[in-house]
Amino acid sequence: MAFLSASLPDLPPLLLLFLFMVSFILFRNLKLPVRNFNIGTLPLMEDPSSFEKVPFPSLFGPAGKYLSLVMPAYNEQDRIRSTLDETLSYLQERAKKNKSFTYEIIIVDDGSKDNTAKVGFEYVKKYTLDVVRVLKQVVNQGKGAAVRKGMLCSRGQLLLMLDSDGATKITDLEKLESQILQSMPEQQGISTKSLPEQLPDKAVVAFGSRAHLEKQALATRKWYRNLLMKAFHLCVLLVAGPGVRDTQCGFKMFTRSAAQQLFANLRLKRWCFDVELVYLCKRLRIPVHEVAVTWAEIPGSKVHFFSFIHMLFELILVRLGYGFHIWKIHTSIQD
């Protein structure tokens, strides 16, 4: 025992604990979550009218809708109603004008302790299971895990992740959609007004951005929050590189091909999954377009001081996991 003690480096206990945590999480995530998802563990959805449970469809099957909206929610019973009402009103109005515009909303209840799922099922009953679906996580796993699970169950040719607090104006999805459609030169004349039956199988991503609101945000936030945000942005730049000014806006759109590649590889489950998406886009050579969106601060934010600490920890995981090839990027789910 004396020999073993002498051979170990004299590291502070906190540093040893930190290294142990990093190693544990890195190696725990060696297996891609989607590999389990594709071998018969499809989550179930409940039809409120019959109480029957049927499996969700898979992202890797054929598209059945034009647009899927994935809405992660954790203890959002007080804010999700207004977001769903506004979103469904917009979607219904647009569908009336264009029969090619079909859609679904997938609410991913991330282990909420309130009535978030109950509220979601009210909308399922009102609008049918084909339009609104609720996917329940048994325990809270984090926003990244919720978004990934929802994306893996989506039927859309285009897939939009959006926050349940309604901070981003829902009509701005057309800005992201237009940017993606314009990036497909083989579809000359394509627009949000005249949609084709099938979009090209091309991987493209459009990120909603609040970078144009940065000066206003700096003026209204507390000084220590500004300092933390500056430090966070510097770390993001070191991990993911330049090119995307706002990685954390919860309003992002993916083509089906892009979603298949990205969410088959995504590993982070909480705050910094957005940064990992940017990193993966660069490694997989998926074009990323940043689009300014209308955004407003909504009371009830779940981001606190310790959230920033956890974010920095996750950024270290991304850097180490991919930098040392502990986490491999799979171009096919069969890899």
C-alpha positions as CSV (number, residue, x, y, z in Angstrom):
1,M,0.0,0.0,0.0
2,A,2.9,2.3,0.8
3,F,4.3,1.7,-2.7
4,L,0.9,2.5,-4.3
5,S,0.6,5.7,-2.3
6,A,4.1,6.8,-3.3
7,S,3.4,6.1,-7.0
8,L,0.2,8.3,-7.2
9,P,0.6,11.9,-8.0
10,D,0.0,14.3,-5.1
11,L,-3.2,15.9,-6.4
12,P,-5.7,17.9,-4.4
13,P,-8.8,16.0,-3.5
14,L,-11.1,18.3,-5.5
15,L,-8.9,17.9,-8.6
16,L,-9.0,14.2,-8.3
17,L,-12.8,14.3,-7.9
18,F,-13.0,16.5,-11.0
19,L,-10.9,14.1,-13.1
20,F,-12.9,11.1,-11.9
21,M,-16.2,12.8,-12.9
22,V,-14.9,13.8,-16.3
23,S,-13.5,10.3,-16.9
24,F,-16.8,8.7,-15.8
25,I,-19.0,10.8,-18.0
26,L,-16.7,10.5,-21.0
27,F,-16.6,6.7,-20.9
28,R,-20.3,6.4,-19.9
29,N,-21.1,8.1,-23.2
30,L,-18.9,5.8,-25.3
31,K,-22.1,4.2,-26.8
32,L,-24.2,6.4,-28.9
33,P,-27.8,6.7,-27.5
34,V,-29.3,6.3,-31.0
35,R,-27.9,2.8,-31.3
36,N,-30.1,1.7,-28.5
37,F,-33.0,3.7,-29.9
38,N,-32.8,1.8,-33.2
39,I,-32.9,-1.8,-31.9
40,G,-36.4,-1.9,-30.7
41,T,-36.6,0.6,-27.8
42,L,-38.9,3.1,-29.5
43,P,-40.7,5.2,-26.8
44,L,-44.5,4.8,-26.6
45,M,-47.2,7.5,-27.0
46,E,-50.6,7.3,-25.4
47,D,-53.8,8.0,-27.4
48,P,-56.0,9.9,-24.8
49,S,-59.2,8.8,-26.6
50,S,-58.5,5.0,-26.4
51,F,-55.6,4.9,-23.8
52,E,-53.8,2.6,-26.2
53,K,-50.0,2.9,-26.3
54,V,-48.3,2.8,-29.7
55,P,-44.6,3.3,-30.7
56,F,-43.4,6.7,-32.0
57,P,-42.2,6.7,-35.5
58,S,-38.4,6.9,-36.2
59,L,-36.4,9.8,-37.6
60,F,-34.7,7.2,-39.8
61,G,-37.9,6.2,-41.5
62,P,-39.6,8.1,-44.3
63,A,-40.9,11.6,-43.6
64,G,-44.7,11.9,-43.0
65,K,-45.0,15.6,-42.4
66,Y,-43.5,18.8,-43.9
67,L,-42.6,20.3,-40.5
68,S,-42.0,18.8,-37.0
69,L,-41.8,21.2,-34.0
70,V,-40.0,19.7,-31.0
71,M,-40.8,21.4,-27.7
72,P,-38.8,20.4,-24.6
73,A,-40.6,21.2,-21.4
74,Y,-39.7,20.9,-17.7
75,N,-42.2,22.3,-15.1
76,E,-43.8,24.5,-17.7
77,Q,-47.5,24.2,-16.8
78,D,-47.7,28.0,-16.4
79,R,-46.1,29.0,-19.6
80,I,-46.7,26.3,-22.2
81,R,-50.4,27.0,-22.8
82,S,-49.8,30.4,-24.3
83,T,-47.0,29.1,-26.5
84,L,-49.0,26.2,-27.8
85,D,-52.0,28.4,-28.5
86,E,-49.9,30.9,-30.4
87,T,-48.0,28.2,-32.3
88,L,-51.1,26.2,-33.3
89,S,-52.9,29.3,-34.4
90,Y,-50.1,30.2,-36.7
91,L,-49.7,26.6,-38.0
92,Q,-53.5,26.2,-38.7
93,E,-53.6,29.5,-40.5
94,R,-50.7,28.6,-42.7
95,A,-52.1,25.1,-43.5
96,K,-55.3,26.7,-44.7
97,K,-53.4,28.7,-47.3
98,N,-51.2,25.8,-48.4
99,K,-52.3,22.2,-48.4
100,S,-48.7,21.0,-48.7
101,F,-47.9,22.5,-45.3
102,T,-48.4,19.6,-42.9
103,Y,-47.1,19.7,-39.3
104,E,-46.8,18.0,-35.9
105,I,-45.9,19.3,-32.5
106,I,-43.9,16.9,-30.2
107,I,-44.0,18.0,-26.5
108,V,-41.2,16.3,-24.6
109,D,-42.0,16.4,-20.9
110,D,-38.6,16.0,-19.3
111,G,-39.6,14.5,-16.0
112,S,-41.7,17.4,-14.9
113,K,-43.0,17.5,-11.3
114,D,-46.0,19.7,-12.2
115,N,-48.9,19.2,-14.7
116,T,-46.9,19.9,-17.8
117,A,-47.8,16.5,-19.3
118,K,-51.4,16.9,-18.3
119,V,-51.6,20.2,-20.2
120,G,-50.0,18.6,-23.2
121,F,-52.5,15.8,-23.3
122,E,-55.3,18.4,-23.2
123,Y,-54.0,19.6,-26.6
124,V,-53.7,16.0,-27.9
125,K,-57.4,15.5,-27.2
126,K,-58.3,18.8,-28.8
127,Y,-56.1,18.6,-31.9
128,T,-55.7,14.7,-32.3
129,L,-52.7,12.5,-31.9
130,D,-51.6,13.2,-35.4
131,V,-51.1,16.9,-34.7
132,V,-49.9,17.0,-31.1
133,R,-47.9,14.3,-29.3
134,V,-46.5,14.0,-25.8
135,L,-43.4,12.1,-25.1
136,K,-42.7,11.6,-21.4
137,Q,-39.3,11.2,-19.8
138,V,-39.6,9.3,-16.5
139,V,-36.9,11.4,-14.8
140,N,-35.4,14.7,-15.7
141,Q,-32.4,14.2,-18.0
142,G,-31.8,17.7,-19.3
143,K,-32.8,19.8,-22.3
144,G,-30.4,18.2,-24.6
145,A,-31.7,14.7,-23.9
146,A,-35.3,16.0,-24.4
147,V,-34.6,17.6,-27.7
148,R,-32.7,14.6,-29.0
149,K,-35.5,12.2,-28.0
150,G,-38.1,14.4,-29.7
151,M,-36.0,14.7,-32.8
152,L,-35.5,11.0,-33.0
153,C,-39.3,10.5,-33.1
154,S,-40.1,13.2,-35.7
155,R,-41.8,12.8,-39.0
156,G,-40.9,16.1,-40.6
157,Q,-38.9,17.0,-43.7
158,L,-37.9,20.0,-41.6
159,L,-37.5,19.9,-37.9
160,L,-37.6,22.9,-35.6
161,M,-36.6,22.9,-31.9
162,L,-38.3,25.7,-29.9
163,D,-38.6,26.6,-26.3
164,S,-41.9,26.1,-24.5
165,D,-41.8,29.7,-23.0
166,G,-42.4,31.3,-26.4
167,A,-39.5,33.6,-26.1
168,T,-39.0,33.6,-29.9
169,K,-41.7,34.7,-32.2
170,I,-43.2,31.6,-33.9
171,T,-43.6,33.4,-37.3
172,D,-39.8,33.7,-37.4
173,L,-39.6,30.0,-38.3
174,E,-40.2,31.2,-41.8
175,K,-36.9,33.1,-41.7
176,L,-35.1,29.9,-40.9
177,E,-37.1,27.9,-43.4
178,S,-36.4,30.4,-46.2
179,Q,-32.7,30.3,-45.5
180,I,-32.7,26.6,-45.7
181,L,-34.8,26.5,-48.9
182,Q,-32.5,29.2,-50.5
183,S,-29.5,27.0,-49.8
184,M,-30.9,24.3,-52.2
185,P,-30.0,25.5,-55.7
186,E,-31.4,22.4,-57.3
187,Q,-34.9,23.7,-56.2
188,Q,-35.0,27.0,-58.1
189,G,-38.1,29.1,-57.4
190,I,-38.8,27.2,-54.1
191,S,-40.2,29.3,-51.3
192,T,-42.4,29.1,-48.2
193,K,-45.4,30.0,-50.4
194,S,-45.0,27.1,-52.9
195,L,-43.7,24.0,-51.2
196,P,-42.6,20.9,-53.1
197,E,-43.9,17.4,-52.1
198,Q,-40.4,16.3,-51.2
199,L,-37.4,18.4,-50.2
200,P,-34.0,17.4,-51.5
201,D,-32.1,15.0,-49.2
202,K,-29.6,17.6,-48.2
203,A,-28.1,18.4,-44.8
204,V,-28.6,22.0,-43.8
205,V,-29.1,23.8,-40.5
206,A,-30.4,27.3,-39.6
207,F,-29.8,28.7,-36.1
208,G,-32.0,31.4,-34.7
209,S,-29.7,34.2,-33.3
210,R,-30.1,36.9,-30.7
211,A,-26.6,38.3,-31.5
212,H,-28.1,41.5,-32.8
213,L,-29.7,42.1,-29.4
214,E,-26.4,41.8,-27.5
215,K,-25.9,45.5,-26.7
216,Q,-29.3,45.8,-25.3
217,A,-28.8,42.6,-23.2
218,L,-25.5,43.9,-21.8
219,A,-27.2,47.1,-20.7
220,T,-30.0,45.3,-18.8
221,R,-28.2,42.3,-17.2
222,K,-26.4,42.3,-13.9
223,W,-22.6,42.8,-14.3
224,Y,-21.7,39.4,-13.0
225,R,-24.1,37.7,-15.5
226,N,-22.4,39.7,-18.3
227,L,-19.0,38.6,-17.0
228,L,-20.1,34.9,-16.9
229,M,-21.6,35.2,-20.4
230,K,-18.3,36.7,-21.8
231,A,-16.3,33.8,-20.2
232,F,-18.8,31.3,-21.6
233,H,-18.6,32.7,-25.1
234,L,-14.8,32.6,-25.0
235,C,-14.9,28.9,-24.0
236,V,-17.4,28.2,-26.8
237,L,-15.0,29.9,-29.2
238,L,-12.1,27.7,-28.0
239,V,-14.3,24.5,-28.2
240,A,-16.4,25.0,-31.4
241,G,-14.4,27.7,-33.2
242,P,-15.8,30.8,-34.9
243,G,-18.8,31.1,-37.2
244,V,-21.8,31.1,-34.9
245,R,-22.2,34.1,-32.6
246,D,-25.2,32.8,-30.7
247,T,-25.1,29.1,-30.0
248,Q,-27.7,29.1,-27.1
249,C,-30.8,30.4,-28.8
250,G,-33.5,27.7,-28.4
251,F,-34.8,28.2,-32.0
252,K,-33.0,25.9,-34.5
253,M,-34.2,24.2,-37.7
254,F,-32.7,21.1,-39.4
255,T,-33.4,19.3,-42.6
256,R,-34.2,15.6,-42.0
257,S,-30.8,14.6,-43.3
258,A,-29.0,17.0,-41.0
259,A,-31.1,15.8,-38.0
260,Q,-30.3,12.2,-38.7
261,Q,-26.5,12.8,-38.7
262,L,-26.5,15.2,-35.8
263,F,-28.8,13.6,-33.3
264,A,-27.3,10.1,-34.0
265,N,-24.1,11.5,-32.6
266,L,-25.2,14.0,-29.9
267,R,-24.0,13.0,-26.4
268,L,-24.5,16.0,-24.1
269,K,-27.8,15.9,-22.2
270,R,-28.1,19.3,-20.7
271,W,-27.1,22.9,-21.3
272,C,-24.3,22.8,-23.9
273,F,-25.8,20.3,-26.4
274,D,-26.2,23.4,-28.7
275,V,-22.4,23.9,-28.7
276,E,-21.9,20.2,-29.5
277,L,-24.3,20.5,-32.4
278,V,-22.1,23.4,-33.8
279,Y,-19.0,21.2,-33.3
280,L,-20.7,18.3,-35.1
281,C,-21.9,20.4,-38.0
282,K,-18.3,21.5,-38.6
283,R,-16.9,18.0,-38.4
284,L,-19.7,16.6,-40.6
285,R,-19.4,19.5,-43.0
286,I,-23.1,20.5,-42.6
287,P,-23.7,24.1,-43.5
288,V,-24.9,26.3,-40.6
289,H,-26.8,29.6,-41.3
290,E,-27.3,32.1,-38.5
291,V,-30.6,34.0,-38.8
292,A,-31.6,37.0,-36.6
293,V,-34.9,36.3,-34.8
294,T,-37.3,38.3,-32.6
295,W,-36.7,37.4,-29.0
296,A,-38.0,38.6,-25.6
297,E,-37.0,37.8,-22.1
298,I,-39.7,35.6,-20.4
299,P,-39.8,35.5,-16.6
300,G,-39.1,32.1,-15.1
301,S,-35.7,31.3,-16.5
302,K,-34.1,28.1,-15.2
303,V,-30.5,29.3,-15.9
304,H,-28.7,30.2,-12.7
305,F,-25.1,30.7,-11.5
306,F,-24.5,27.0,-11.1
307,S,-25.9,26.4,-14.6
308,F,-22.9,28.3,-15.9
309,I,-20.5,26.1,-13.9
310,H,-22.2,23.1,-15.4
311,M,-22.0,24.6,-18.9
312,L,-18.2,25.0,-18.6
313,F,-17.9,21.5,-17.4
314,E,-19.8,20.2,-20.4
315,L,-17.6,22.3,-22.7
316,I,-14.5,20.5,-21.2
317,L,-16.2,17.2,-21.9
318,V,-16.7,18.1,-25.6
319,R,-13.1,19.2,-26.0
320,L,-11.7,16.1,-24.3
321,G,-14.2,13.6,-25.7
322,Y,-13.7,14.5,-29.3
323,G,-10.2,15.8,-29.0
324,F,-8.8,12.6,-27.7
325,H,-11.1,10.5,-29.9
326,I,-12.9,8.9,-26.9
327,W,-16.2,10.0,-28.6
328,K,-16.2,8.9,-32.2
329,I,-18.4,10.6,-34.8
330,H,-20.4,8.1,-36.8
331,T,-21.4,8.9,-40.3
332,S,-23.8,6.0,-40.3
333,I,-25.9,4.5,-37.5
334,Q,-24.5,1.1,-38.5
335,D,-20.8,2.3,-37.8
